[in-house]
Amino acid sequence: MLPDGETHYTITSFAMATFVLLFYDLYYAEFYIAGSKRGSYVMEKKRRIVTRRLDEEDNSQVRKRSWRPGTMLAPVPAVMVSCGGAKDYKPNIITLAWAGTVCSEPPLLSVSIRPSRYSYEIISKTGEFVVNVTTAKLARATDWCGVKSGRDFDKFEHCRLTPFPSDIVKAPGIAECPINMECQVRRVLKLGSHDMFIAEIKAVHVSEELLDKRGKLRLDKAELLAFSHGEYFVLGSRLGHFGYSVRKK
Ligand SMILES: Cc1cc2nc3c(=O)[nH]c(=O)nc-3n(C[C@H](O)[C@H](O)[C@H](O)COP(=O)(O)O)c2cc1C
């Protein structure tokens, strides 16, 4: 038992400490919401607030960490883009993970490339390239073409890849890849670390060995390569097809 005076004193200190902590929390939360950049400390505060909300709302096992904003989209394709073969540039290959489909009509795709890359110079000057879809068998070559520069190596020769003559553009495709898309640059967006080349797909080539008797492309047999958080994976088992979730069983 504490004497009366001491009890009062303990309760008052406890109440004040609670108030100070609450104010501190709200102060930082408000600054975060107002868009203030207070670095990891504020992120940690935000994480705590988010976690707490989840605790309060559903008491489930869901726990999230808030990370610094970054490029976390996964998986993405790791493609080998061939370029050159025109304007004094011999054919070269660059591996790109920042690539994607951006429009169906006209068929457009995008590739984002740092200006320091040799291929950036080539694609800027020639305005064309070929996107080659990669497979598990080509994983090593895909990685190699993504760590060595065409300024120092002939990548076709080193990786024993076969240049495949294109129909429209001067850059050759890579014969060993199951899909080759000949592209012409339509727009360049300067975004920051990377410039995005938006290009029209002018011709497509697919490997005959992946066509079934009816001419359907069996990409499920191609062992396509995916890139996820810095690692390569081979595409696994098929789970369904477009719209299967609403089809009658
Ligand atoms: C898996 C992987 C993905 C890559 N993605 C990109 C990318 O999207 N954009 C880019 O500018 N560089 C990317 N790189 C780095 C380039 O491929 C690398 O710098 C290459 O050596 C450049 O070749 P070059 O100098 O012959 O053009 C990637 C590398 C790897 C291994």
The ligand as an SDF file (V2000), in Angstrom:
LIG
                    3D

 31 33  0  0  0  0  0  0  0  0999 V2000
   17.5710   -9.2730  -65.1750 C   0  0  0  0  0  0  0  0  0  0  0  0
   18.0940   -7.9380  -65.6270 C   0  0  0  0  0  0  0  0  0  0  0  0
   17.2000   -6.9170  -65.9230 C   0  0  0  0  0  0  0  0  0  0  0  0
   17.6600   -5.6720  -66.3670 C   0  0  0  0  0  0  0  0  0  0  0  0
   16.7630   -4.7180  -66.6820 N   0  0  0  0  0  0  0  0  0  0  0  0
   17.1830   -3.5070  -67.1210 C   0  0  0  0  0  0  0  0  0  0  0  0
   16.2370   -2.5150  -67.5060 C   0  0  0  0  0  0  0  0  0  0  0  0
   15.0280   -2.7200  -67.4730 O   0  0  0  0  0  0  0  0  0  0  0  0
   16.7260   -1.3310  -67.9360 N   0  0  0  0  0  0  0  0  0  0  0  0
   18.0630   -1.0630  -68.0280 C   0  0  0  0  0  0  0  0  0  0  0  0
   18.4540    0.0500  -68.4200 O   0  0  0  0  0  0  0  0  0  0  0  0
   18.9850   -2.0140  -67.6890 N   0  0  0  0  0  0  0  0  0  0  0  0
   18.5720   -3.2210  -67.2590 C   0  0  0  0  0  0  0  0  0  0  0  0
   19.4790   -4.1970  -66.9240 N   0  0  0  0  0  0  0  0  0  0  0  0
   20.9230   -3.9050  -67.0380 C   0  0  0  0  0  0  0  0  0  0  0  0
   21.4590   -3.9990  -68.4880 C   0  0  0  0  0  0  0  0  0  0  0  0
   21.0040   -5.1710  -69.1190 O   0  0  0  0  0  0  0  0  0  0  0  0
   23.0120   -4.0270  -68.4330 C   0  0  0  0  0  0  0  0  0  0  0  0
   23.4690   -2.7910  -67.9270 O   0  0  0  0  0  0  0  0  0  0  0  0
   23.6870   -4.3610  -69.7350 C   0  0  0  0  0  0  0  0  0  0  0  0
   25.0010   -4.7300  -69.4500 O   0  0  0  0  0  0  0  0  0  0  0  0
   23.6820   -3.2330  -70.7390 C   0  0  0  0  0  0  0  0  0  0  0  0
   24.2330   -3.6970  -71.9300 O   0  0  0  0  0  0  0  0  0  0  0  0
   24.7450   -2.7270  -73.0920 P   0  0  0  0  0  0  0  0  0  0  0  0
   25.7570   -1.7930  -72.4680 O   0  0  0  0  0  0  0  0  0  0  0  0
   25.3590   -3.6620  -74.1100 O   0  0  0  0  0  0  0  0  0  0  0  0
   23.5710   -1.9820  -73.6270 O   0  0  0  0  0  0  0  0  0  0  0  0
   19.0480   -5.4410  -66.5020 C   0  0  0  0  0  0  0  0  0  0  0  0
   19.9490   -6.4700  -66.1890 C   0  0  0  0  0  0  0  0  0  0  0  0
   19.4770   -7.7070  -65.7680 C   0  0  0  0  0  0  0  0  0  0  0  0
   20.4500   -8.8100  -65.4510 C   0  0  0  0  0  0  0  0  0  0  0  0
  1  2  1  0
  2  3  1  0
  2 30  2  0
  3  4  2  0
  4  5  1  0
  4 28  1  0
  5  6  2  0
  6  7  1  0
  6 13  1  0
  7  8  2  0
  7  9  1  0
  9 10  1  0
 10 11  2  0
 10 12  1  0
 12 13  2  0
 13 14  1  0
 14 15  1  0
 14 28  1  0
 15 16  1  0
 16 17  1  0
 16 18  1  0
 18 19  1  0
 18 20  1  0
 20 21  1  0
 20 22  1  0
 22 23  1  0
 23 24  1  0
 24 25  2  0
 24 26  1  0
 24 27  1  0
 28 29  2  0
 29 30  1  0
 30 31  1  0
M  END
$$$$
